[in-house]
Amino acid sequence: MDVVTLGEAMVLFVPTSVAPLRFAGTFEKTIGGAEANVAIALARLGHQVGWMSRLGNDEFGLYVRQYIRGEGVDTSRVFFDDQHPTAVFFKERQLGQDPKIYFYRKGSAASHMSPGDLDEAYLAQAKYLHLTGILPALSASCRALTYQVIELAKKRNVRIVFDPNIRLKLWSMEEARPVLMDIAAQCDIVLPGLEEGELLTGASDERQIGHILLQNGAKAVVVKLGERGAYYVTPEGGEYVAGYEVKQIVDTVGAGDGFAAGFLSGLLRGWGYREAVKLGNRVGSYALTVPGDVEGYPFWSQIDPAAQGKTVLR
């Protein structure tokens, strides 16, 4: 197993028209959820990935598992919950702007995950554990789960990559900041966006953000800078890596998850931070070209044409 991740995946409905949702009559159905997005993107890049979660024992839950498993992600540690539903969310498309997002996830099956859902032997197979700040925001039991999986990963020498992925619809910044900074302190690599880094550290400059998070305990920090690319820093120093030009941006949702997957893919291939960040920028740019979360993520043969016909999809 290259990477294990855990978190909530939801059914996503995207209207076929650009208008307020009250006027939308037809929708396309797909899935979304940061951790599942990363798992799918990594699988398309040729890696062996496991996604752990809990879904409602309902048609939406079956659809989510089928979709993710169909992308080559291992879902053997996904549990079905008879008491709580699979969450859904909607995008409201807007011309020239990011879509508005409406979540219906309170009381979902995933929010009832707990430390008892973990399989230590399964986690121990992985080289990396990927976490986001969404999981501890879902509920008290999910927060306990987050800390437990970090403890087990450290015990088993699994490197931890953490994307703060702040969702202020789930909790306040006052509640989120100390929890996310505490989690970041226990992780090997932290991947904040520039605005997230400012919310967490109070610094507005990516170099200051990186320095503060290193001082906080991280071994490496990568600050995502949108069209400017990214800035990474380790105790040995920092460097900017330019982004990729996208001629027509359709939807920025999912780009950060694509970045995380590309970056992890680079590390798994034995690349240094600069080349791994460069791959993260490239994979993230693909996500900008489609209205869904995962549909734009590339296969490895799109990244490396020489691999055409040689990539084994698991």
SULFENDA-V219551 format. One record per residue. N is the residue number from 0. RES is the residue in one letter. PHI is phi in radians with two decimals (NA if undefined). OMEGA is omega in radians with two decimals (none if undefined). BURIAL is + if it has 16 or more other ideal C-beta (glycine too) atoms within 10 Angstrom, else -. Layout:
N&RES&PHI&OMEGA&BURIAL ; N&RES&PHI&OMEGA&BURIAL
This chain:
0&M&NA&3.11&+ ; 1&D&-1.44&-3.07&+ ; 2&V&-2.43&2.95&+ ; 3&V&-2.07&3.07&+ ; 4&T&-2.38&3.11&+ ; 5&L&-2.58&-3.13&+ ; 6&G&2.87&-3.06&+ ; 7&E&-1.64&2.94&+ ; 8&A&-1.96&-3.06&+ ; 9&M&-2.27&2.99&+ ; 10&V&-1.41&-3.12&+ ; 11&L&-1.94&3.06&+ ; 12&F&-1.94&-3.13&+ ; 13&V&-2.02&3.14&+ ; 14&P&-1.15&3.12&+ ; 15&T&-1.36&-3.13&- ; 16&S&-1.94&3.06&- ; 17&V&-1.69&-3.07&- ; 18&A&-3.01&3.02&- ; 19&P&-0.96&-3.06&- ; 20&L&-1.01&-3.11&- ; 21&R&-1.14&3.12&- ; 22&F&-1.77&-3.11&- ; 23&A&-1.36&-3.13&+ ; 24&G&-1.92&-3.13&- ; 25&T&-2.27&-3.07&- ; 26&F&-2.34&2.95&- ; 27&E&-1.78&-3.08&- ; 28&K&-1.79&3.05&- ; 29&T&-2.61&3.11&+ ; 30&I&-2.24&3.06&+ ; 31&G&-2.76&-3.08&+ ; 32&G&2.50&-2.93&+ ; 33&A&-0.93&-3.04&+ ; 34&E&-1.20&3.08&+ ; 35&A&-1.16&3.08&+ ; 36&N&-1.01&-3.13&+ ; 37&V&-1.10&-3.13&+ ; 38&A&-1.06&-3.14&+ ; 39&I&-1.13&-3.14&+ ; 40&A&-1.08&3.12&+ ; 41&L&-1.16&3.12&+ ; 42&A&-1.08&3.12&+ ; 43&R&-1.15&3.11&+ ; 44&L&-1.48&3.01&+ ; 45&G&1.71&-3.09&+ ; 46&H&-1.75&3.11&+ ; 47&Q&-1.62&-2.97&+ ; 48&V&-2.27&3.03&+ ; 49&G&-2.07&3.11&+ ; 50&W&-2.08&3.13&+ ; 51&M&-1.84&-3.14&+ ; 52&S&-2.94&3.00&+ ; 53&R&-2.31&3.13&+ ; 54&L&-2.16&3.02&+ ; 55&G&-1.16&3.07&+ ; 56&N&-1.43&-3.07&+ ; 57&D&-2.49&-3.09&+ ; 58&E&-1.09&3.12&- ; 59&F&-1.16&3.11&+ ; 60&G&-1.09&3.10&+ ; 61&L&-1.10&3.12&- ; 62&Y&-1.12&-3.12&+ ; 63&V&-1.08&-3.14&+ ; 64&R&-1.10&-3.14&+ ; 65&Q&-1.05&-3.13&- ; 66&Y&-1.08&-3.05&+ ; 67&I&-1.20&3.10&+ ; 68&R&-1.13&3.11&- ; 69&G&-1.14&3.09&- ; 70&E&-1.50&3.11&+ ; 71&G&1.63&3.12&+ ; 72&V&-1.60&3.09&+ ; 73&D&-1.29&-3.13&+ ; 74&T&-2.06&-3.08&+ ; 75&S&-1.20&3.10&- ; 76&R&-1.90&3.02&+ ; 77&V&-1.77&-3.11&+ ; 78&F&-1.86&3.10&- ; 79&F&-1.81&-3.03&- ; 80&D&-1.91&-3.13&+ ; 81&D&-1.36&-3.00&- ; 82&Q&-1.78&-3.01&- ; 83&H&-2.31&-3.00&+ ; 84&P&-1.51&2.95&+ ; 85&T&-1.31&-3.12&+ ; 86&A&-1.32&3.06&+ ; 87&V&-2.31&2.98&+ ; 88&F&-2.62&-3.06&+ ; 89&F&-2.22&2.98&+ ; 90&K&-1.88&3.03&+ ; 91&E&-1.85&-3.05&+ ; 92&R&-1.29&3.14&+ ; 93&Q&-2.35&-3.13&- ; 94&L&-1.12&3.06&- ; 95&G&1.23&-3.12&- ; 96&Q&-2.40&3.00&- ; 97&D&-1.13&-3.14&- ; 98&P&-1.22&2.96&+ ; 99&K&-1.43&-3.08&- ; 100&I&-2.04&3.11&- ; 101&Y&-2.14&-3.10&- ; 102&F&-1.72&3.00&- ; 103&Y&-2.27&-2.99&- ; 104&R&-2.24&-3.11&+ ; 105&K&-1.09&3.13&- ; 106&G&1.31&-3.11&- ; 107&S&-1.22&3.11&+ ; 108&A&-1.03&-3.11&+ ; 109&A&-1.11&-3.14&+ ; 110&S&-1.19&3.11&+ ; 111&H&-1.75&3.01&+ ; 112&M&-1.11&-3.10&+ ; 113&S&-2.62&3.13&- ; 114&P&-0.96&3.13&- ; 115&G&-1.16&3.12&- ; 116&D&-1.41&-3.03&+ ; 117&L&-1.42&3.06&+ ; 118&D&-2.12&-3.04&- ; 119&E&-1.08&-3.12&- ; 120&A&-1.13&3.11&- ; 121&Y&-1.16&3.13&- ; 122&L&-1.07&-3.06&+ ; 123&A&-1.14&3.11&- ; 124&Q&-1.24&-2.96&- ; 125&A&-1.46&2.98&+ ; 126&K&-1.46&-3.13&+ ; 127&Y&-2.31&2.92&+ ; 128&L&-1.90&3.10&+ ; 129&H&-1.83&3.13&+ ; 130&L&-2.24&2.98&+ ; 131&T&-2.24&3.11&+ ; 132&G&-1.35&3.09&+ ; 133&I&-1.29&-3.07&+ ; 134&L&-0.97&-3.13&+ ; 135&P&-1.19&3.13&+ ; 136&A&-1.44&-3.03&+ ; 137&L&-1.22&-3.08&+ ; 138&S&-3.04&3.08&+ ; 139&A&-1.11&-3.13&- ; 140&S&-1.21&3.08&- ; 141&C&-1.23&3.07&+ ; 142&R&-1.16&3.08&+ ; 143&A&-1.09&3.09&- ; 144&L&-1.07&-3.14&+ ; 145&T&-1.03&-3.13&+ ; 146&Y&-1.16&3.14&- ; 147&Q&-1.18&-3.12&+ ; 148&V&-1.20&3.05&+ ; 149&I&-1.13&3.13&+ ; 150&E&-1.05&-3.13&- ; 151&L&-1.17&3.13&+ ; 152&A&-1.10&3.13&+ ; 153&K&-1.13&3.10&- ; 154&K&-1.06&-3.08&- ; 155&R&-1.70&3.11&- ; 156&N&1.02&3.03&- ; 157&V&-1.62&-3.12&+ ; 158&R&-1.23&-3.04&+ ; 159&I&-1.98&3.07&+ ; 160&V&-1.96&-3.00&+ ; 161&F&-2.16&3.03&+ ; 162&D&-1.84&-3.07&+ ; 163&P&-0.99&3.02&+ ; 164&N&0.71&-3.02&+ ; 165&I&-1.18&3.11&+ ; 166&R&-2.15&-3.06&+ ; 167&L&-1.31&2.99&- ; 168&K&-1.35&-3.12&- ; 169&L&-1.72&3.12&+ ; 170&W&-2.79&-3.11&+ ; 171&S&-1.40&3.11&- ; 172&M&-1.13&3.13&- ; 173&E&-1.09&3.11&- ; 174&E&-1.38&-3.03&- ; 175&A&-1.27&-2.97&+ ; 176&R&-0.98&-3.10&+ ; 177&P&-1.12&3.13&- ; 178&V&-1.18&-3.09&+ ; 179&L&-1.20&3.08&+ ; 180&M&-1.19&3.09&+ ; 181&D&-1.15&3.10&- ; 182&I&-1.12&-3.13&+ ; 183&A&-1.02&-3.13&+ ; 184&A&-1.12&-3.09&- ; 185&Q&-1.71&-3.07&+ ; 186&C&-1.84&-3.11&+ ; 187&D&-1.33&-3.07&+ ; 188&I&-2.28&-3.13&+ ; 189&V&-2.06&-3.03&+ ; 190&L&-2.15&3.13&+ ; 191&P&-1.43&2.85&+ ; 192&G&-1.36&-3.09&+ ; 193&L&-1.06&-3.14&+ ; 194&E&-1.14&3.10&- ; 195&E&-1.11&3.12&+ ; 196&G&-1.06&3.10&+ ; 197&E&-1.17&3.12&+ ; 198&L&-1.11&-3.09&+ ; 199&L&-1.36&-2.99&+ ; 200&T&-1.86&-3.07&+ ; 201&G&1.49&3.13&- ; 202&A&-1.62&-3.11&- ; 203&S&-1.81&-3.12&- ; 204&D&-1.82&-3.07&- ; 205&E&-1.06&3.13&+ ; 206&R&-1.22&3.08&- ; 207&Q&-1.17&3.12&- ; 208&I&-1.02&3.13&+ ; 209&G&-1.05&-3.14&+ ; 210&H&-1.09&-3.12&+ ; 211&I&-1.12&-3.13&+ ; 212&L&-1.24&3.01&+ ; 213&L&-1.15&3.11&+ ; 214&Q&-1.10&-3.14&- ; 215&N&-1.28&3.10&+ ; 216&G&2.40&-3.13&- ; 217&A&-1.19&3.10&+ ; 218&K&-1.56&3.09&- ; 219&A&-2.69&3.14&+ ; 220&V&-2.34&3.03&+ ; 221&V&-2.15&3.13&+ ; 222&V&-1.72&-3.14&+ ; 223&K&-1.41&-2.99&+ ; 224&L&-2.07&3.12&+ ; 225&G&1.12&-3.08&- ; 226&E&-1.14&3.11&- ; 227&R&-1.43&3.13&- ; 228&G&1.70&-3.10&+ ; 229&A&-2.73&3.07&+ ; 230&Y&-2.17&3.10&+ ; 231&Y&-1.99&-3.14&+ ; 232&V&-2.57&3.03&+ ; 233&T&-2.24&3.08&+ ; 234&P&-1.02&3.13&- ; 235&E&-1.47&3.14&- ; 236&G&2.43&-3.08&- ; 237&G&-2.25&-3.11&+ ; 238&E&-2.77&3.03&- ; 239&Y&-1.56&3.07&+ ; 240&V&-2.20&-3.04&+ ; 241&A&-1.14&3.09&- ; 242&G&-1.46&3.12&+ ; 243&Y&-1.86&3.13&- ; 244&E&-1.28&3.07&- ; 245&V&-2.06&-3.03&+ ; 246&K&-1.17&-3.14&- ; 247&Q&-2.37&3.14&- ; 248&I&-1.54&-3.13&- ; 249&V&-1.67&-3.01&+ ; 250&D&-2.84&-3.10&+ ; 251&T&-1.49&-3.12&- ; 252&V&-1.12&-3.14&+ ; 253&G&1.70&-3.11&+ ; 254&A&-1.19&3.12&+ ; 255&G&-1.11&3.09&+ ; 256&D&-1.22&3.05&+ ; 257&G&-1.09&3.09&+ ; 258&F&-1.04&-3.12&+ ; 259&A&-1.01&-3.13&+ ; 260&A&-1.15&3.13&+ ; 261&G&-1.10&3.12&+ ; 262&F&-1.08&3.11&+ ; 263&L&-1.09&3.11&+ ; 264&S&-1.04&3.11&+ ; 265&G&-1.09&3.11&+ ; 266&L&-1.09&3.14&+ ; 267&L&-1.13&3.11&+ ; 268&R&-1.46&3.11&- ; 269&G&1.47&-3.13&- ; 270&W&-1.37&3.02&- ; 271&G&-1.33&-3.07&- ; 272&Y&-1.07&-3.08&+ ; 273&R&-1.07&-3.12&- ; 274&E&-1.22&3.11&- ; 275&A&-1.16&3.09&+ ; 276&V&-1.14&3.11&+ ; 277&K&-1.06&3.10&+ ; 278&L&-1.16&3.08&+ ; 279&G&-1.02&3.10&+ ; 280&N&-1.04&-3.08&+ ; 281&R&-1.20&-3.13&+ ; 282&V&-1.13&3.11&+ ; 283&G&-1.05&-3.12&+ ; 284&S&-1.15&3.11&+ ; 285&Y&-1.09&-3.08&+ ; 286&A&-1.15&-3.08&+ ; 287&L&-1.28&-2.97&+ ; 288&T&-1.68&-3.09&- ; 289&V&-2.32&-3.13&+ ; 290&P&-1.36&3.14&+ ; 291&G&-1.54&-3.13&+ ; 292&D&-1.39&-2.93&+ ; 293&V&-1.94&-2.97&+ ; 294&E&-1.08&-3.07&+ ; 295&G&-1.54&-3.07&+ ; 296&Y&-1.07&-3.04&+ ; 297&P&-1.46&2.92&+ ; 298&F&-1.53&-3.09&+ ; 299&W&-1.06&3.13&+ ; 300&S&-1.12&3.05&+ ; 301&Q&-1.38&3.10&+ ; 302&I&-1.41&-3.12&+ ; 303&D&-2.18&-3.10&- ; 304&P&-0.97&3.14&- ; 305&A&-1.16&-3.13&- ; 306&A&-1.53&-3.11&- ; 307&Q&-0.91&3.11&- ; 308&G&1.45&-3.09&- ; 309&K&-1.95&-3.10&- ; 310&T&-1.27&3.10&- ; 311&V&-1.67&3.11&- ; 312&L&-1.59&-3.10&- ; 313&R&-1.61&none&-
